[in-house]
């Protein structure tokens, strides 16, 4: 006498997908048997093949990863917002303490107030993705200048030259601009005094 299954293919698929990326048909069968469902392992394998469970599983896992990625990004954005607000609050507190120093001799020293203000500015700039040092600002500005010069070169000079000459001039221009950038952004040599 043939075994009669007590679970539908759709219900078994839901259970299979719930196992996550490490899912297994054999494990699904064992779980169903433990719960009292009368089903043969070959039936589970047949359903998987006939109904394309592997395709469903890949799509399900991709949706789960996308959902997790979205959650991670939204949490990071919220965190950055909190950090930016913290930085602004530290700046407000430093300003308040500076005023109190003048008015009533608050216990913080001017140096401590400056540190609070500097920390607030740095935290806010980091949270919003802004440069936090002169070198970063210089690199950002030079990168924009180099792109603008390259675009201008392409518009004015390039169309009048044959392709081989354009490539040569473009390489020489890039090397020259990189040299200017490297020289301009070089840190000063320390004094040996």
BAKOLNU-107198 format. One record per residue: residue number from 0; x, y, z of N, C-alpha, C, O in turn; residue in one letter. Coordinates in steps of 0.05 Angstrom, whole numbers, plus 5000, padded with zeros to 4 digits. Layout:
BEGIN
(pt NUM, (X, Y, Z), (X, Y, Z), (X, Y, Z), (X, Y, Z), "A")
...
***
This chain:
BEGIN
(pt 0, (5017, 4976, 5000), (5000, 5000, 5000), (5018, 5025, 5000), (5037, 5027, 5015), "X")
(pt 1, (5011, 5044, 4983), (5027, 5069, 4980), (5022, 5087, 5004), (5000, 5089, 5015), "X")
(pt 2, (5044, 5101, 5011), (5042, 5121, 5032), (5027, 5145, 5023), (5030, 5154, 5001), "X")
(pt 3, (5010, 5156, 5040), (4996, 5180, 5033), (5009, 5204, 5047), (5013, 5203, 5072), "X")
(pt 4, (5016, 5224, 5032), (5029, 5247, 5044), (5009, 5264, 5059), (4985, 5265, 5052), "X")
(pt 5, (5019, 5277, 5080), (5001, 5293, 5096), (5009, 5323, 5095), (5001, 5339, 5112), "X")
(pt 6, (5024, 5330, 5075), (5032, 5358, 5072), (5032, 5364, 5042), (5038, 5346, 5026), "X")
(pt 7, (5026, 5388, 5034), (5025, 5396, 5006), (5053, 5405, 4997), (5069, 5412, 5013), "X")
(pt 8, (5057, 5404, 4970), (5083, 5413, 4960), (5088, 5443, 4968), (5111, 5450, 4974), "X")
(pt 9, (5067, 5459, 4967), (5071, 5488, 4973), (5079, 5492, 5002), (5096, 5508, 5009), "X")
(pt 10, (5066, 5477, 5020), (5073, 5479, 5049), (5101, 5469, 5054), (5116, 5480, 5070), "X")
(pt 11, (5109, 5447, 5040), (5136, 5437, 5043), (5156, 5457, 5032), (5178, 5460, 5044), "X")
(pt 12, (5149, 5470, 5010), (5168, 5491, 4999), (5172, 5513, 5019), (5194, 5523, 5023), "X")
(pt 13, (5151, 5522, 5032), (5153, 5544, 5052), (5172, 5535, 5074), (5190, 5550, 5082), "X")
(pt 14, (5169, 5511, 5083), (5187, 5500, 5104), (5216, 5498, 5094), (5235, 5504, 5108), "X")
(pt 15, (5219, 5490, 5068), (5246, 5488, 5056), (5259, 5515, 5055), (5283, 5518, 5062), "X")
(pt 16, (5244, 5535, 5045), (5256, 5562, 5043), (5263, 5573, 5071), (5283, 5588, 5074), "X")
(pt 17, (5248, 5567, 5091), (5253, 5577, 5118), (5279, 5566, 5130), (5290, 5577, 5149), "X")
(pt 18, (5290, 5544, 5118), (5315, 5533, 5128), (5339, 5552, 5123), (5359, 5550, 5136), "X")
(pt 19, (5336, 5570, 5104), (5357, 5589, 5098), (5377, 5578, 5078), (5372, 5556, 5067), "X")
(pt 20, (5399, 5593, 5073), (5418, 5585, 5052), (5430, 5557, 5055), (5439, 5545, 5036), "X")
(pt 21, (5431, 5546, 5079), (5443, 5520, 5083), (5422, 5498, 5082), (5426, 5476, 5093), "X")
(pt 22, (5400, 5503, 5068), (5377, 5484, 5067), (5385, 5458, 5054), (5404, 5456, 5039), "X")
(pt 23, (5369, 5437, 5061), (5374, 5411, 5051), (5347, 5396, 5049), (5331, 5397, 5067), "X")
(pt 24, (5343, 5381, 5027), (5319, 5365, 5024), (5318, 5343, 5044), (5297, 5336, 5054), "X")
(pt 25, (5341, 5331, 5050), (5342, 5309, 5069), (5335, 5319, 5097), (5320, 5306, 5112), "X")
(pt 26, (5345, 5343, 5104), (5338, 5354, 5130), (5308, 5362, 5131), (5295, 5358, 5152), "X")
(pt 27, (5298, 5372, 5108), (5269, 5379, 5107), (5253, 5354, 5112), (5234, 5354, 5128), "X")
(pt 28, (5260, 5332, 5099), (5246, 5307, 5102), (5246, 5298, 5132), (5226, 5291, 5143), "X")
(pt 29, (5269, 5300, 5144), (5272, 5291, 5172), (5255, 5309, 5190), (5242, 5298, 5209), "X")
(pt 30, (5254, 5335, 5185), (5238, 5353, 5201), (5208, 5346, 5198), (5193, 5345, 5218), "X")
(pt 31, (5200, 5341, 5174), (5172, 5335, 5169), (5164, 5308, 5182), (5142, 5306, 5194), "X")
(pt 32, (5182, 5289, 5180), (5176, 5263, 5193), (5174, 5266, 5223), (5157, 5254, 5236), "X")
(pt 33, (5193, 5282, 5235), (5192, 5287, 5264), (5166, 5299, 5273), (5156, 5295, 5295), "X")
(pt 34, (5154, 5316, 5256), (5129, 5330, 5262), (5105, 5312, 5256), (5082, 5321, 5260), "X")
(pt 35, (5110, 5288, 5248), (5087, 5270, 5243), (5076, 5269, 5215), (5056, 5256, 5211), "X")
(pt 36, (5088, 5283, 5197), (5079, 5282, 5169), (5089, 5256, 5156), (5112, 5248, 5160), "X")
(pt 37, (5071, 5243, 5142), (5077, 5218, 5129), (5086, 5225, 5100), (5069, 5230, 5083), "X")
(pt 38, (5112, 5224, 5095), (5123, 5232, 5069), (5149, 5217, 5065), (5165, 5214, 5083), "X")
(pt 39, (5154, 5208, 5040), (5178, 5194, 5034), (5198, 5215, 5024), (5191, 5235, 5011), "X")
(pt 40, (5224, 5210, 5028), (5245, 5228, 5020), (5244, 5231, 4989), (5250, 5253, 4979), "X")
(pt 41, (5238, 5210, 4975), (5237, 5212, 4945), (5214, 5231, 4936), (5217, 5244, 4916), "X")
(pt 42, (5193, 5232, 4952), (5171, 5250, 4945), (5181, 5279, 4948), (5175, 5296, 4931), "X")
(pt 43, (5195, 5285, 4969), (5206, 5312, 4974), (5225, 5319, 4951), (5223, 5341, 4940), "X")
(pt 44, (5242, 5301, 4943), (5261, 5305, 4921), (5246, 5310, 4895), (5253, 5327, 4879), "X")
(pt 45, (5225, 5294, 4890), (5209, 5297, 4865), (5196, 5324, 4865), (5196, 5338, 4844), "X")
(pt 46, (5183, 5332, 4887), (5170, 5358, 4888), (5190, 5381, 4882), (5184, 5400, 4868), "X")
(pt 47, (5214, 5378, 4894), (5234, 5399, 4890), (5241, 5401, 4860), (5243, 5423, 4850), "X")
(pt 48, (5244, 5379, 4847), (5251, 5379, 4819), (5228, 5389, 4802), (5231, 5406, 4784), "X")
(pt 49, (5204, 5378, 4806), (5180, 5385, 4790), (5172, 5414, 4793), (5164, 5427, 4774), "X")
(pt 50, (5175, 5425, 4817), (5165, 5452, 4823), (5187, 5473, 4823), (5182, 5496, 4829), "X")
(pt 51, (5212, 5465, 4816), (5233, 5484, 4814), (5241, 5498, 4841), (5245, 5522, 4842), "X")
(pt 52, (5242, 5482, 4862), (5248, 5493, 4888), (5275, 5508, 4889), (5278, 5528, 4903), "X")
(pt 53, (5294, 5497, 4874), (5321, 5510, 4874), (5320, 5539, 4863), (5333, 5557, 4873), "X")
(pt 54, (5303, 5543, 4843), (5300, 5570, 4832), (5286, 5588, 4852), (5294, 5610, 4856), "X")
(pt 55, (5265, 5577, 4865), (5252, 5592, 4886), (5271, 5599, 4909), (5272, 5621, 4919), "X")
(pt 56, (5288, 5580, 4916), (5307, 5584, 4938), (5327, 5606, 4931), (5333, 5622, 4948), "X")
(pt 57, (5338, 5605, 4907), (5357, 5626, 4899), (5344, 5654, 4899), (5355, 5673, 4909), "X")
(pt 58, (5320, 5656, 4889), (5305, 5681, 4888), (5299, 5690, 4917), (5302, 5714, 4924), "X")
(pt 59, (5290, 5671, 4933), (5284, 5678, 4961), (5309, 5688, 4976), (5308, 5708, 4990), "X")
(pt 60, (5332, 5674, 4972), (5357, 5683, 4985), (5365, 5710, 4976), (5375, 5727, 4991), "X")
(pt 61, (5362, 5715, 4950), (5369, 5742, 4939), (5352, 5764, 4951), (5362, 5785, 4959), "X")
(pt 62, (5326, 5758, 4954), (5308, 5778, 4967), (5316, 5783, 4996), (5315, 5805, 5006), "X")
(pt 63, (5323, 5761, 5009), (5331, 5763, 5038), (5356, 5780, 5040), (5358, 5797, 5058), "X")
(pt 64, (5376, 5775, 5023), (5401, 5791, 5023), (5396, 5820, 5017), (5407, 5838, 5030), "X")
(pt 65, (5379, 5825, 4997), (5372, 5853, 4990), (5358, 5867, 5014), (5364, 5890, 5020), "X")
(pt 66, (5340, 5852, 5027), (5327, 5864, 5050), (5346, 5869, 5072), (5345, 5890, 5085), "X")
(pt 67, (5365, 5851, 5077), (5385, 5855, 5098), (5403, 5879, 5090), (5410, 5895, 5107), "X")
(pt 68, (5411, 5881, 5064), (5427, 5903, 5055), (5413, 5930, 5060), (5425, 5949, 5069), "X")
(pt 69, (5387, 5930, 5053), (5372, 5955, 5056), (5371, 5962, 5086), (5373, 5986, 5093), "X")
(pt 70, (5367, 5943, 5103), (5366, 5948, 5132), (5393, 5959, 5141), (5394, 5978, 5157), "X")
(pt 71, (5415, 5946, 5132), (5442, 5956, 5140), (5446, 5984, 5131), (5456, 6001, 5147), "X")
(pt 72, (5439, 5991, 5106), (5443, 6018, 5096), (5426, 6038, 5112), (5435, 6059, 5119), "X")
(pt 73, (5401, 6031, 5117), (5383, 6050, 5132), (5394, 6054, 5160), (5392, 6076, 5171), "X")
(pt 74, (5404, 6033, 5172), (5416, 6036, 5199), (5441, 6053, 5198), (5445, 6070, 5216), "X")
(pt 75, (5457, 6050, 5178), (5481, 6066, 5175), (5474, 6095, 5170), (5487, 6113, 5182), "X")
(pt 76, (5454, 6101, 5154), (5445, 6128, 5149), (5435, 6140, 5175), (5442, 6163, 5182), "X")
(pt 77, (5419, 6125, 5190), (5409, 6136, 5216), (5432, 6141, 5235), (5432, 6161, 5249), "X")
(pt 78, (5452, 6123, 5236), (5475, 6126, 5253), (5491, 6152, 5245), (5499, 6167, 5263), "X")
(pt 79, (5495, 6155, 5219), (5509, 6179, 5210), (5494, 6204, 5218), (5507, 6224, 5226), "X")
(pt 80, (5468, 6204, 5217), (5452, 6226, 5225), (5455, 6232, 5255), (5458, 6255, 5263), "X")
(pt 81, (5455, 6210, 5271), (5460, 6214, 5300), (5487, 6225, 5306), (5491, 6242, 5323), "X")
(pt 82, (5507, 6215, 5291), (5535, 6225, 5295), (5537, 6254, 5287), (5550, 6269, 5301), "X")
(pt 83, (5525, 6261, 5265), (5526, 6289, 5257), (5512, 6307, 5278), (5523, 6328, 5285), "X")
(pt 84, (5490, 6298, 5289), (5476, 6313, 5310), (5493, 6315, 5335), (5495, 6336, 5348), "X")
(pt 85, (5507, 6293, 5342), (5525, 6293, 5365), (5547, 6314, 5360), (5554, 6329, 5379), "X")
(pt 86, (5558, 6314, 5336), (5579, 6334, 5330), (5569, 6362, 5333), (5583, 6379, 5344), "X")
(pt 87, (5545, 6367, 5323), (5533, 6394, 5325), (5528, 6401, 5354), (5532, 6424, 5363), "X")
(pt 88, (5519, 6382, 5370), (5513, 6387, 5398), (5539, 6393, 5413), (5540, 6411, 5430), "X")
(pt 89, (5560, 6378, 5407), (5586, 6384, 5420), (5595, 6413, 5413), (5607, 6426, 5430), "X")
(pt 90, (5591, 6421, 5388), (5598, 6448, 5380), (5582, 6469, 5396), (5592, 6489, 5405), "X")
(pt 91, (5555, 6463, 5399), (5538, 6482, 5414), (5547, 6483, 5443), (5548, 6505, 5455), "X")
(pt 92, (5554, 6460, 5455), (5563, 6459, 5483), (5589, 6475, 5486), (5593, 6489, 5505), "X")
(pt 93, (5608, 6471, 5467), (5633, 6486, 5468), (5628, 6516, 5467), (5641, 6531, 5482), "X")
(pt 94, (5610, 6524, 5450), (5604, 6553, 5448), (5591, 6563, 5474), (5598, 6584, 5484), "X")
(pt 95, (5573, 6547, 5485), (5561, 6554, 5510), (5582, 6556, 5533), (5581, 6575, 5549), "X")
(pt 96, (5600, 6537, 5534), (5621, 6538, 5554), (5640, 6561, 5551), (5649, 6573, 5570), "X")
(pt 97, (5645, 6568, 5525), (5663, 6591, 5520), (5649, 6616, 5531), (5663, 6633, 5543), "X")
(pt 98, (5623, 6619, 5527), (5609, 6643, 5537), (5609, 6642, 5567), (5614, 6663, 5580), "X")
(pt 99, (5605, 6619, 5580), (5605, 6617, 5609), (5632, 6623, 5620), (5634, 6635, 5641), "X")
(pt 100, (5653, 6616, 5606), (5680, 6622, 5615), (5684, 6652, 5618), (5695, 6662, 5638), "X")
(pt 101, (5674, 6667, 5598), (5676, 6696, 5600), (5658, 6708, 5621), (5666, 6726, 5635), "X")
(pt 102, (5634, 6697, 5624), (5614, 6709, 5642), (5620, 6702, 5671), (5618, 6720, 5689), "X")
(pt 103, (5625, 6677, 5677), (5626, 6669, 5706), (5648, 6651, 5714), (5647, 6639, 5735), "X")
(pt 104, (5669, 6649, 5698), (5691, 6633, 5705), (5685, 6603, 5707), (5691, 6590, 5727), "X")
(pt 105, (5673, 6592, 5686), (5666, 6564, 5684), (5691, 6547, 5688), (5713, 6556, 5681), "X")
(pt 106, (5689, 6523, 5700), (5713, 6507, 5706), (5729, 6497, 5682), (5752, 6489, 5685), "X")
(pt 107, (5718, 6498, 5658), (5733, 6489, 5634), (5753, 6510, 5626), (5747, 6534, 5627), "X")
(pt 108, (5776, 6501, 5617), (5796, 6520, 5607), (5790, 6526, 5577), (5775, 6510, 5565), "X")
(pt 109, (5801, 6547, 5566), (5797, 6552, 5538), (5807, 6529, 5520), (5795, 6524, 5499), "X")
(pt 110, (5828, 6516, 5529), (5839, 6494, 5513), (5819, 6471, 5513), (5815, 6458, 5492), "X")
(pt 111, (5806, 6465, 5535), (5786, 6444, 5536), (5761, 6451, 5519), (5751, 6434, 5505), "X")
(pt 112, (5753, 6476, 5519), (5731, 6485, 5503), (5738, 6481, 5473), (5722, 6471, 5457), "X")
(pt 113, (5763, 6488, 5466), (5772, 6485, 5438), (5772, 6455, 5430), (5764, 6449, 5408), "X")
(pt 114, (5780, 6438, 5448), (5780, 6409, 5442), (5752, 6399, 5437), (5747, 6383, 5419), "X")
(pt 115, (5733, 6408, 5454), (5705, 6400, 5450), (5694, 6409, 5423), (5681, 6394, 5408), "X")
(pt 116, (5700, 6434, 5416), (5691, 6445, 5391), (5704, 6430, 5367), (5690, 6423, 5348), "X")
(pt 117, (5730, 6425, 5370), (5744, 6411, 5348), (5733, 6382, 5345), (5729, 6373, 5323), "X")
(pt 118, (5728, 6369, 5368), (5716, 6342, 5367), (5689, 6343, 5354), (5682, 6325, 5338), "X")
(pt 119, (5673, 6363, 5361), (5646, 6365, 5349), (5647, 6369, 5319), (5632, 6356, 5304), "X")
(pt 120, (5665, 6386, 5310), (5668, 6392, 5281), (5677, 6366, 5267), (5666, 6359, 5246), "X")
(pt 121, (5697, 6353, 5278), (5708, 6329, 5266), (5687, 6307, 5264), (5684, 6294, 5243), "X")
(pt 122, (5672, 6302, 5286), (5651, 6281, 5286), (5630, 6288, 5265), (5621, 6270, 5250), "X")
(pt 123, (5621, 6313, 5264), (5601, 6320, 5244), (5611, 6317, 5216), (5597, 6306, 5199), "X")
(pt 124, (5636, 6325, 5210), (5647, 6323, 5183), (5650, 6294, 5175), (5644, 6286, 5153), "X")
(pt 125, (5659, 6277, 5194), (5662, 6248, 5188), (5634, 6236, 5182), (5631, 6220, 5164), "X")
(pt 126, (5614, 6244, 5198), (5588, 6233, 5195), (5575, 6240, 5168), (5559, 6224, 5157), "X")
(pt 127, (5581, 6264, 5158), (5569, 6271, 5132), (5587, 6266, 5109), (5580, 6272, 5086), "X")
(pt 128, (5611, 6254, 5114), (5629, 6247, 5092), (5646, 6270, 5082), (5656, 6268, 5060), "X")
(pt 129, (5648, 6291, 5097), (5665, 6314, 5089), (5694, 6310, 5097), (5700, 6294, 5114), "X")
(pt 130, (5711, 6324, 5083), (5740, 6322, 5089), (5745, 6332, 5117), (5732, 6350, 5127), "X")
(pt 131, (5764, 6319, 5131), (5771, 6326, 5158), (5799, 6337, 5161), (5808, 6343, 5183), "X")
(pt 132, (5814, 6339, 5139), (5841, 6350, 5140), (5846, 6366, 5114), (5833, 6363, 5094), "X")
(pt 133, (5866, 6384, 5116), (5873, 6400, 5093), (5882, 6382, 5070), (5876, 6389, 5046), "X")
(pt 134, (5896, 6361, 5075), (5905, 6343, 5054), (5881, 6332, 5039), (5881, 6331, 5014), "X")
(pt 135, (5860, 6323, 5053), (5837, 6312, 5040), (5823, 6334, 5023), (5814, 6328, 5001), "X")
(pt 136, (5822, 6358, 5033), (5810, 6380, 5017), (5827, 6385, 4992), (5815, 6388, 4971), "X")
(pt 137, (5853, 6385, 4995), (5871, 6390, 4972), (5867, 6368, 4951), (5865, 6373, 4927), "X")
(pt 138, (5865, 6343, 4960), (5862, 6321, 4941), (5834, 6323, 4927), (5833, 6319, 4903), "X")
(pt 139, (5814, 6330, 4942), (5787, 6333, 4930), (5787, 6356, 4909), (5777, 6352, 4888), "X")
(pt 140, (5799, 6378, 4916), (5800, 6401, 4898), (5817, 6394, 4873), (5808, 6399, 4851), "X")
(pt 141, (5841, 6383, 4877), (5857, 6376, 4855), (5844, 6356, 4837), (5847, 6357, 4812), "X")
(pt 142, (5831, 6337, 4848), (5817, 6317, 4831), (5797, 6331, 4813), (5794, 6324, 4790), "X")
(pt 143, (5782, 6350, 4824), (5762, 6364, 4808), (5776, 6381, 4786), (5767, 6383, 4764), "X")
(pt 144, (5798, 6394, 4793), (5813, 6410, 4774), (5824, 6393, 4751), (5821, 6400, 4728), "X")
(pt 145, (5835, 6370, 4758), (5846, 6352, 4738), (5824, 6342, 4719), (5829, 6341, 4694), "X")
(pt 146, (5802, 6335, 4729), (5779, 6326, 4712), (5771, 6349, 4694), (5765, 6344, 4670), "X")
(pt 147, (5769, 6373, 4704), (5761, 6396, 4688), (5781, 6402, 4666), (5773, 6408, 4643), "X")
(pt 148, (5806, 6401, 4672), (5827, 6405, 4652), (5826, 6384, 4630), (5828, 6390, 4607), "X")
(pt 149, (5822, 6359, 4639), (5820, 6337, 4620), (5796, 6341, 4601), (5798, 6336, 4577), "X")
(pt 150, (5774, 6349, 4612), (5750, 6353, 4596), (5754, 6376, 4576), (5746, 6375, 4553), "X")
(pt 151, (5767, 6398, 4586), (5772, 6421, 4568), (5791, 6412, 4546), (5787, 6420, 4523), "X")
(pt 152, (5812, 6397, 4552), (5830, 6387, 4532), (5815, 6371, 4511), (5820, 6375, 4487), "X")
(pt 153, (5797, 6353, 4520), (5782, 6337, 4501), (5765, 6354, 4483), (5762, 6347, 4459), "X")
(pt 154, (5754, 6375, 4493), (5736, 6392, 4477), (5751, 6410, 4457), (5743, 6413, 4434), "X")
(pt 155, (5774, 6420, 4465), (5788, 6441, 4449), (5810, 6428, 4431), (5810, 6434, 4407), "X")
(pt 156, (5827, 6412, 4442), (5851, 6403, 4428), (5846, 6376, 4413), (5853, 6374, 4390), "X")
(pt 157, (5834, 6358, 4426), (5832, 6331, 4416), (5819, 6329, 4388), (5830, 6314, 4371), "X")
(pt 158, (5797, 6342, 4381), (5784, 6338, 4355), (5803, 6345, 4331), (5799, 6334, 4310), "X")
(pt 159, (5822, 6363, 4335), (5839, 6371, 4313), (5862, 6352, 4307), (5876, 6355, 4287), "X")
(pt 160, (5867, 6333, 4325), (5890, 6315, 4322), (5883, 6288, 4312), (5860, 6278, 4317), "X")
(pt 161, (5901, 6275, 4297), (5896, 6247, 4289), (5897, 6229, 4315), (5908, 6237, 4335), "X")
(pt 162, (5884, 6206, 4314), (5881, 6189, 4337), (5907, 6183, 4351), (5909, 6185, 4376), "X")
(pt 163, (5928, 6175, 4337), (5953, 6167, 4349), (5965, 6191, 4364), (5975, 6188, 4387), "X")
(pt 164, (5964, 6215, 4352), (5975, 6239, 4365), (5958, 6246, 4390), (5968, 6255, 4410), "X")
(pt 165, (5931, 6243, 4388), (5913, 6248, 4411), (5921, 6231, 4435), (5923, 6241, 4457), "X")
(pt 166, (5926, 6205, 4430), (5933, 6187, 4451), (5959, 6195, 4464), (5962, 6195, 4489), "X")
(pt 167, (5979, 6202, 4448), (6005, 6211, 4458), (6002, 6236, 4475), (6013, 6238, 4497), "X")
(pt 168, (5988, 6256, 4464), (5985, 6281, 4479), (5969, 6277, 4504), (5975, 6289, 4525), "X")
(pt 169, (5949, 6260, 4503), (5933, 6254, 4527), (5950, 6242, 4549), (5948, 6249, 4573), "X")
(pt 170, (5968, 6223, 4541), (5986, 6210, 4561), (6005, 6231, 4573), (6009, 6232, 4597), "X")
(pt 171, (6016, 6248, 4556), (6035, 6268, 4565), (6021, 6288, 4584), (6032, 6297, 4604), "X")
(pt 172, (5996, 6296, 4576), (5981, 6314, 4593), (5975, 6302, 4620), (5978, 6315, 4641), "X")
(pt 173, (5967, 6276, 4620), (5961, 6263, 4645), (5986, 6261, 4663), (5984, 6266, 4687), "X")
(pt 174, (6009, 6255, 4651), (6034, 6253, 4666), (6041, 6281, 4678), (6049, 6283, 4701), "X")
(pt 175, (6038, 6302, 4661), (6044, 6329, 4671), (6025, 6337, 4693), (6034, 6349, 4713), "X")
(pt 176, (5999, 6332, 4690), (5980, 6340, 4711), (5985, 6324, 4737), (5983, 6335, 4759), "X")
(pt 177, (5992, 6298, 4734), (5998, 6282, 4757), (6023, 6293, 4772), (6024, 6293, 4796), "X")
(pt 178, (6042, 6302, 4756), (6066, 6313, 4768), (6060, 6339, 4783), (6070, 6344, 4805), "X")
(pt 179, (6043, 6356, 4771), (6035, 6381, 4784), (6020, 6374, 4810), (6025, 6386, 4831), "X")
(pt 180, (6002, 6355, 4809), (5987, 6346, 4833), (6006, 6337, 4854), (6004, 6345, 4877), "X")
(pt 181, (6024, 6319, 4847), (6042, 6307, 4867), (6060, 6328, 4879), (6065, 6328, 4904), "X")
(pt 182, (6069, 6347, 4863), (6086, 6369, 4874), (6070, 6387, 4892), (6080, 6396, 4913), "X")
(pt 183, (6046, 6393, 4884), (6029, 6412, 4899), (6020, 6400, 4925), (6016, 6414, 4945), "X")
(pt 184, (6015, 6374, 4926), (6005, 6362, 4950), (6027, 6350, 4967), (6021, 6339, 4989), "X")
(pt 185, (6052, 6353, 4959), (6074, 6342, 4975), (6075, 6357, 5002), (6072, 6381, 5003), "X")
(pt 186, (6080, 6341, 5022), (6082, 6353, 5049), (6110, 6366, 5051), (6129, 6356, 5040), "X")
(pt 187, (6112, 6388, 5066), (6138, 6401, 5069), (6157, 6384, 5084), (6149, 6369, 5102), "X")
(pt 188, (6182, 6386, 5077), (6203, 6370, 5091), (6207, 6381, 5119), (6206, 6406, 5123), "X")
(pt 189, (6210, 6364, 5139), (6214, 6374, 5166), (6241, 6388, 5168), (6261, 6381, 5155), "X")
(pt 190, (6242, 6408, 5186), (6267, 6423, 5190), (6286, 6405, 5206), (6278, 6391, 5224), "X")
(pt 191, (6312, 6406, 5200), (6332, 6390, 5214), (6345, 6406, 5236), (6365, 6397, 5247), "X")
(pt 192, (6333, 6429, 5244), (6346, 6445, 5265), (6347, 6432, 5291), (6357, 6444, 5310), "X")
***
